[in-house]
């Protein structure tokens, strides 16, 4: 599975990093999220899916 965060949609709610802290990192200035890596390790897939479903802006794209 792969993951991306749409920088135009992310509003810095930080839910993704709270749910999947190994998969997402937050900008120190505004809290906007980016994926640590595009490829999600198998042991993090469930958390990343939960983070994507929890994002109020639907900024996390899984493929």
C-alpha positions in Angstrom: 0.0 0.0 0.0 1.1 3.5 -0.7 0.1 6.8 1.0 0.2 10.5 0.1 -1.0 13.6 1.9 -2.6 16.3 -0.4 -0.9 19.5 0.8 -3.8 21.6 -0.6 -6.4 19.7 1.5 -4.5 19.2 4.8 -5.5 21.7 7.4 -3.2 20.6 10.2 -5.7 18.8 12.4 -2.9 16.3 13.4 -5.2 13.3 13.8 -3.2 11.3 11.3 0.0 11.7 13.4 -1.8 10.8 16.6 -3.2 7.6 15.0 -0.2 6.6 13.0 2.9 8.4 14.3 5.4 6.3 12.4 3.7 7.0 9.1 3.1 10.8 9.3 5.2 13.8 10.3 4.0 17.2 11.1 5.4 20.6 10.1 6.7 22.5 13.1 5.1 25.8 11.9 1.6 25.0 10.9 1.1 21.3 11.8 0.4 20.2 8.2 1.2 16.6 7.6 3.3 14.7 5.2 3.8 11.0 4.8 7.2 9.7 6.1 7.4 7.5 3.1 5.2 6.7 0.2 5.4 2.9 0.8 3.6 1.8 4.0 5.2 -1.1 5.9 2.8 -4.0 6.3 2.8 -3.6 10.1 1.5 0.0 9.8 -1.2 -0.5 7.2 -4.1 -0.8 9.6 -3.1 2.4 11.4 -2.6 4.3 8.2 -6.1 3.2 6.9 -7.6 4.4 10.2 -5.8 7.7 9.9 -7.1 8.2 6.3 -10.6 7.5 7.4 -10.3 9.9 10.4 -9.0 12.8 8.4 -11.8 15.5 8.3 -10.4 17.0 5.1 -9.9 13.6 3.3 -6.4 14.8 2.6 -4.8 11.3 2.9 -4.8 9.2 -0.3 -4.2 5.5 -0.2 -3.4 3.5 -3.3 
